Amino acid sequence: MKANEWIDLRSDTVTRPSSGMRRAMANAEVGDDVFGEDPTVERLQTLAANLAQKEAALFVPSGTMANLLAVLAQTRPGDSVILHRDAHPYQYESGNMAAVAGVLPVTLPGDFGILNPENVQSHIDSGADHHRSPTTLISIENTTNRGGGAIYPVTTVQKLGEISRRHGLRLHCDGARIFHALVELGIPLSEYAQHVHTLSFCFSKGLGAPVGSILLGDKQTIERAHRFRKMLGGGMRQAGVLAAAALYALENNVERLKDDHKRARIFREELEKSCAISFPLPSPTNIVYLDVSDAPSLASRLREWGILVLPVSKTRVRAVFHLDIDDGKLHRAIEAFRNVIPRCL
Ligand SMILES: Cc1ncc(COP(=O)(O)O)c(C=O)c1O
């Protein structure tokens, strides 16, 4: 089967750059960004900073690096960072905050990947007792990956912002999929950004770019992050070809995220009619989790139908809707699921 014939629902990172995006990349004006001379990177950073109404922005290769730079730039080794126990940096970033930044992750529960501000407040360590690890950063994720694509209520982020300021801490938002939240709520990026010190988002999740994320914040913090980017080998030379893809993604692929949410909803509604499947979490955006009796076996049976899903545990699979899944592919996926999952009598 050719790559573009698969119906790949494993992640929204699997999209391939469209011909329009490839043209934009081919035509990009470039320079050496390590010398600060790439005009397309500069244009992207300025646009992103303006959208968030933050002082500065830094283009980085990945969401993982953006999160790590946020930690490195806003903590010291031995500090503690409060985050949800399902948060991406804790679950899926190779333990980098402990291994590289030397901080102690303090993980908390919360419905659908969302932290409860009162609970966060009660876990803040002032560091007055030298036996303990002072909290200097709170990190949230919007939308929540393992929480089923849940959207952080703006009021919750506002409360966390107030708590962080009251305690002299920093608040970071891993906004890998923040545009999914924004199109659903119909609000601008700055609405969330005003409550956090740093915010990152990805061009390669749902927005269709092959690579790239951005970190936003005040000048001093982004300066520090820039130094750490260099230290980690994340300085990129003629990165304008990548920044051009990111600019194209921002200009063309944001509003259409609503289509992915609609397809996720239809997919779920159609499959809810099957008995041997349940949906453990709400699916307000593009991520749908399904509980089944044997996730790896379901994934391999679906593979025979040309459908790829991601088993995330023995009994849970994930299906994610994105730019490369149109209505035709959606309906083929529903049909395949119906064929491999037993129906109710
Ligand atoms: C919520 C979230 N944050 C961060 C990342 C890391 O991004 P990257 O794969 O670009 O390192 C991901 C990746 O899927 C993610 O889902």
The ligand as a Gaussian input file, in Angstrom:
#p B3LYP/6-31G(d) Opt

LIG

0 1
 C        1.052000      17.810000      24.204000
 C        2.373000      17.580000      23.545000
 N        3.433000      18.301000      23.941000
 C        4.639000      18.143000      23.379000
 C        4.830000      17.224000      22.379000
 C        6.224000      17.025000      21.820000
 O        6.359000      17.462000      20.518000
 P        7.530000      16.909000      19.552000
 O        7.083000      15.556000      19.119000
 O        7.565000      17.922000      18.462000
 O        8.773000      16.879000      20.348000
 C        3.759000      16.445000      21.927000
 C        3.955000      15.447000      20.846000
 O        3.050000      14.777000      20.409000
 C        2.491000      16.627000      22.528000
 O        1.425000      15.905000      22.171000

